[in-house]
Amino acid sequence: MGERFIGIDIGGTKCAVVLGDENAHILGKIKFKTTTVTETLSQMMKFTESFMEPEVKAIGISCGGPLDDKEGVILSPPNLQGWDRIPITQLLTKQFHVPVYLKNDADACAIAEWKYGAGRGCRNVIFLTFGTGMGAGLILNGGLYSGTCNMAGEIGHMRIYEKGHIGYGKEGSFEGYCSGGGIAQYGLGDARVLHEKALAGDQAAIRLFEKIGEDLGKGVAVLLDLLNPEVVIIGSIYTRAREFMEPSMQKVLKKEALQANLESARIVPSQLGEQLGDMAALGVASYG
């Protein structure tokens, strides 16, 4: 039996504790609702205990930010009410006596796609969440880049319009147009409903996805020219509705990005799909 790892995925509505091997093959998983801090932590401890065995080498935690990954502290994420300065790695280390690591969800997903998914074999990888919000995880020169104060990759805060939708607390932001929250502001339904309409041939929904693809292209062009990655991996909404966004995104990229940077990069959907959250947490455990 080889090394094993435990991953904990903390979300605003649900959490999961997973057991995996060194290749992130999932050997066990328990899902539970996110409720109060006390109850959620209690459930987390109980389910982690059920997976503990001598072969477990580390625990990894993926959680929405802000957080301090160096100190292992969750710092009041907007989707986790009451989680104010929770020393999560200290709590788990004290209980289980193995190393515990914490990363924000964008960084954790970047690690997972780099190690196990569409970024395997690459040294420069960008992962875009494109889910409820918009953030980027950055693998640069073969390692995770999180910045001076752990805030690198906050591409959703970039302004792409002077006025308009609000995302990340800023009017006209990239997140205000390329995220679940941003898409809902158009008034045609959330991203899932919009996708269903587009699949059914609704022309208004199809045109809106084309517009979203154009805005996505604006943000990706900045990343291509700034960081010159080998691959940009886009999750969640793009993974599901790529066919409606890719043509307009590519059109903008050809106009906005440097040709050499565009030609040297692949732009692809997440390869890990529905398992991404679980494998992200396991990736944090094995990456350290």
ABEGO torsion letter per residue (X at the ends): XBBBBBBBBBBAABBBBBBBBAAGBBABBBBBBBBBAAAAAAAAAAAAAAABBAABABBBBBBBOBBBAAAGBBBGBAABBGBBGBBAAAAAAAAAGBBBBBBBAAAAAAAAAAAABAABGBABBBBBAGBABBBBBBBBGGBBBAEAAGABGBAAABBABABEBBBGGBBGBAAAABBAAAAAAAGAEBAAAAAAAAAAGBAAAAAAAAAAAAAAAAAAAAAAAAAGBABBBBBEAAAAAAAAAAAAAAAAAAAABBAAAAAABBBBBBAAEAAAAAAAAAAAAAAX
